Amino acid sequence: MTDKTTWLITGASRGIGLELTRQLLTNPSNIVVATCRNPPGAKDLSALKDSAKGTLHIVQIDVSDEDSIRNSVKAVEDLLGADASIDYLYNNAAINEGNDTAFTFQSAVLMRTIQANVVGPAVMAQAYLPLLEKSKKKTIVNVTSGLASIGLDLGPKNATYTISKTALNMLAYKQKTERPDFTVIVIDPGWVKTEMGGEGAILEPEESVSNIVRTVTGLKHEDSGKFFRYDGQTLPW
């Protein structure tokens, strides 16, 4: 019997999260817990069940709501069964409220962005820690952005989004150093043609995600704490 690999993905109803779920479900050994804010409205996500070779479970999680995250754990445990574990926690969900700058952003926008993009992934890891600990892979993937790299020097654009993703990078470092038995990385999916990426984006979701799957499934424990691009290249902090 083929060993099963369990993925928990946030923000799976559209964009990169939806495409990641779709590609993972082409492999019958994958169990995907795909989460989103509004499962009844996630028609494209639900439709994946029709062609899935793997197993798809859909669970409600709003990463901006700590109670939503913590209350989801029992639902996931019930779906996965008594020996439930999570091999890959894939923190994909995020918000970006627009192209602001350090001297023009609104404090309320920054607070909402930090809540969704930093606090959300942090609480996800805390809430699902017991299920991650039961896995052999113990892998956390935090989706960041190349904009979050100070070393790439990408200028003043998208200040609140960039600040949140730079903070997420530090969260991953703290997780890695606290739990050296885990593999924790941050990954930049590239500039992808999604609702968030916009019309000017250069990558198709299929291309980004196929590279992401190869990079993430090829991780070694010594990769923990690294900042990857979708294609496996490392980026400067």
C-alpha positions in Angstrom: 0.0 0.0 0.0 1.3 3.5 -1.0 2.0 5.8 2.0 -0.3 8.7 2.0 0.9 12.3 2.3 -1.4 14.9 3.9 -1.4 18.6 3.0 -3.3 21.4 4.7 -3.6 24.4 2.4 -5.1 27.8 3.4 -6.7 30.0 0.8 -7.5 27.1 -1.6 -10.6 28.4 -3.3 -8.8 30.5 -6.0 -5.5 31.5 -7.5 -2.4 29.7 -6.5 -4.1 27.8 -3.7 -6.7 26.3 -6.1 -4.1 25.4 -8.6 -1.9 23.8 -5.9 -4.8 21.7 -4.7 -5.6 20.7 -8.3 -2.1 19.5 -9.1 -1.7 17.7 -5.8 -4.9 15.8 -6.4 -3.5 14.3 -9.6 -1.5 12.0 -7.3 -3.6 9.3 -5.6 -1.2 9.2 -2.6 -2.1 12.8 -1.6 -4.7 13.8 0.9 -5.5 17.5 0.6 -7.3 19.4 3.3 -8.2 22.5 1.3 -9.4 25.4 3.4 -11.1 28.7 2.6 -13.4 31.3 4.1 -16.6 30.2 2.4 -16.7 26.6 1.3 -20.4 26.7 0.0 -19.3 29.5 -2.4 -16.1 27.7 -3.5 -17.5 26.2 -6.6 -14.2 25.8 -8.5 -12.7 24.0 -5.5 -15.6 21.7 -5.0 -15.5 20.8 -8.7 -12.0 19.3 -8.2 -13.6 16.3 -6.5 -15.0 15.1 -9.9 -11.5 14.4 -11.4 -9.4 14.0 -8.2 -7.2 10.9 -8.0 -6.2 11.9 -4.5 -8.5 12.7 -1.6 -10.0 16.1 -1.1 -11.5 17.5 2.1 -12.8 21.1 2.2 -12.8 22.9 5.6 -13.8 26.4 6.6 -10.9 28.6 7.9 -10.7 32.4 7.9 -7.0 33.1 8.6 -7.9 36.6 9.9 -10.0 35.0 12.7 -8.1 33.2 15.4 -11.2 31.4 16.6 -11.9 30.1 13.1 -8.4 28.6 12.9 -8.5 27.0 16.4 -12.1 25.7 15.9 -11.1 24.0 12.6 -8.7 21.5 14.2 -11.4 19.2 15.5 -13.1 19.2 12.1 -9.8 18.2 10.4 -9.2 15.5 13.0 -12.6 14.1 12.4 -12.1 14.0 8.7 -8.7 12.4 8.8 -9.4 9.9 11.5 -7.8 8.6 14.7 -4.2 8.6 13.3 -4.5 12.0 11.8 -1.3 13.9 11.0 -0.3 16.8 8.8 2.8 16.3 6.6 2.8 19.7 4.9 1.2 22.9 6.4 1.0 25.2 3.4 0.2 28.8 4.6 -0.9 30.3 1.3 -3.8 32.6 2.2 -3.0 36.3 2.3 -4.3 39.7 1.5 -3.0 42.7 -0.4 -5.1 45.8 -0.3 -3.1 47.7 -2.9 0.0 49.6 -3.9 0.7 51.9 -1.0 4.0 53.3 0.4 5.6 53.9 3.8 4.4 57.6 3.9 0.9 57.0 2.5 -0.4 53.7 4.0 -3.3 53.7 6.4 -2.7 52.2 9.8 -5.9 50.2 9.6 -4.8 48.6 6.4 -1.4 47.6 7.9 -3.1 46.1 10.9 -5.5 44.0 8.7 -2.6 42.9 6.6 -0.5 41.9 9.5 -3.4 40.0 11.0 -4.0 37.9 7.9 -0.5 37.5 6.6 1.5 37.1 9.8 -0.8 36.3 12.7 -2.8 33.9 10.6 0.1 31.7 9.6 1.5 31.9 13.1 -1.8 30.7 14.7 -2.2 28.0 12.0 1.2 26.6 13.0 0.3 26.7 16.7 -3.1 25.2 16.3 -1.9 22.4 14.1 1.4 21.7 15.9 0.1 18.4 17.5 -0.8 17.1 14.0 2.5 18.2 12.5 4.4 16.5 15.4 2.8 13.2 14.5 4.1 13.4 10.9 7.5 12.1 9.6 7.8 15.2 7.4 6.9 18.0 9.8 7.0 20.6 7.1 5.7 24.2 7.2 5.7 26.3 4.1 5.0 30.0 4.5 4.2 31.7 1.2 6.1 35.0 1.1 7.1 37.4 -1.8 10.2 38.5 -3.4 9.1 42.0 -2.4 9.9 41.0 1.2 13.6 40.6 0.4 15.6 43.6 1.6 18.6 42.3 -0.4 16.7 42.5 -3.7 16.1 46.3 -3.1 12.7 46.5 -4.9 11.8 50.0 -3.8 8.9 51.7 -2.1 5.9 49.9 -3.7 3.3 47.7 -1.8 4.5 48.8 1.6 1.9 47.2 3.9 2.0 43.9 2.0 5.8 43.9 1.9 6.1 44.7 5.6 3.8 41.8 6.4 5.7 39.3 4.3 9.1 40.4 5.7 7.6 39.8 9.2 6.4 36.4 8.0 10.0 35.6 6.9 11.1 36.3 10.5 8.3 34.1 11.9 9.6 31.2 9.8 13.1 31.8 11.1 11.8 31.8 14.7 9.8 28.6 14.0 12.9 26.9 12.5 15.1 27.8 15.4 12.6 26.8 18.1 11.8 23.5 16.4 15.0 22.1 14.8 13.2 18.8 14.2 10.9 20.6 11.7 11.5 21.8 8.1 10.3 25.4 7.8 10.8 27.5 4.7 9.4 30.6 3.0 8.7 30.5 -0.7 8.0 33.2 -3.3 5.6 31.9 -5.9 6.7 34.6 -8.4 4.5 37.2 -10.1 1.5 35.0 -11.0 -1.5 35.8 -13.2 -4.1 35.6 -10.4 -6.6 38.1 -9.0 -3.9 39.3 -6.5 -1.1 39.2 -9.1 -3.0 41.4 -11.6 -3.0 41.6 -15.3 0.7 42.5 -15.6 1.9 39.3 -14.0 4.2 37.1 -16.1 3.7 33.6 -14.7 0.8 31.3 -15.4 -0.5 29.6 -12.2 0.3 26.1 -13.7 3.9 27.0 -14.2 4.4 28.5 -10.8 2.7 25.7 -9.0 4.4 22.8 -10.8 7.7 24.3 -9.8 6.5 24.9 -6.2 5.4 21.2 -5.9 8.8 20.0 -7.2 10.7 22.4 -4.8 8.6 21.6 -1.7 8.5 17.8 -2.2 12.2 17.8 -2.8 13.1 19.6 0.4 15.7 18.2 2.7 15.9 18.8 6.4 19.0 21.0 5.9 16.9 23.4 3.8 15.0 24.5 6.9 15.2 28.2 7.4 15.8 29.1 3.7 14.0 31.6 1.5 13.2 30.0 -1.9 11.9 31.1 -5.2 9.2 28.9 -6.7 11.8 27.2 -9.0 14.1 26.2 -6.1 16.6 29.1 -6.3 17.4 30.7 -3.0 16.7 34.4 -2.5 18.6 36.9 -0.3 16.9 38.0 3.0 
